[in-house]
Each structure stands twice: as structure tokens, then as C-alpha cells.
């Protein structure tokens, strides 16, 4: 039982250390690609994509909470 806990903690620690390095490498590649161009059209496209990727989960979770709230209100009334 204790071996499983230590294995899980070890895997979490490894992922916690390794994953940010991969994410930083991706950001550096994007930055280099965007800084090398004279026009800003690609940078604007990347920024719009980031906004869409950030907004969609919030909209979905907000809609889910709205329907849960509405369902809970209709059950108590």
C-alpha cells in the first residue's frame, strides 16, 4: 500500500518538474516565430487563438453551473 503512494507521489513530482519545461519551450518557439516577422497579422492571430482557447472553457463551465442552478431552483420551489 505504501509503495503505491510513493510511486504516485514520484510520478506527480516528475510530471510537475518536466511539464513546465515543455511548455516554456513551446512559448519560446512561438515568440521567435512572431518576433521574426515585420507584419503583426500572425501575432494578432496567435493572440486571438489564445483568447478563444481561454474563453471557451469558462463559457462551458458557466453554462453548466447555470443549468445546475436552474435545476436546483426548480426542485426546491
N, C-alpha and C positions, 0 to 999 in steps of 0.2 A: 504494500500500500504506500509506504513512504518512497519507494523507488519511483512510482508513477508520479508522485507530487514533484520530486526533484527533477524528473525528466520533463514534465510540463513546465516547471519554472525555468529550466535550462533552455527549452525551446522558445519560450516567451522572451527570455533575455537575449538570445541570439537574434530573433526577429527584431527586437527593439533596437539592437545595435546595427543590424545590416540594412534594414529597410530605409532609414533616413539617408544613407549613403547613396542608394539607388535614386531616391527622389532628388537629392541635390545634383546628381549627375544629369538627370533629365532637365532640371532647371537651367543648368549651365549650358546645355546644348541649345535649349530654346533661346536663351539670352544671346548666345553667339550668333545664332541664325538671324535673330531680329536686329541686332546691332550692326550686322554687316551690310544691310540694305539701306539705300538712300530714301526710298519712299516708306511711308508709315502704314501702307494698306495691310501688309501682313501682320504688323504689330496690333493694329486695330482688330483684325480678325481673331488673333490669338486672345486678346482681351475680351472680346465678345464671347468667344467659346468658353473662357473661364467663368464669365458671369452666368452663362446658361448652365454650365455644369454645377455651379454653386447654387443656383436658384431652384432648379428642378427638385432636388430632394426636400428642400424647405416647403415647396408648394405641395408636394405629395404628402408629407407628414402633416402639414397644416390641414389639408383636406381630410386626412384620416381622423385627426383629432376633432374636426368639425362634425363629421358623421358620427363619431363615438359620442360626442357631447349631445348631439341632437337625439340620438337613440336613447341615451340615459335620461334626458329630459322628458321624452315621450313615455318612458316606462314609469317614472315617478308621478306623473300627472294623473 
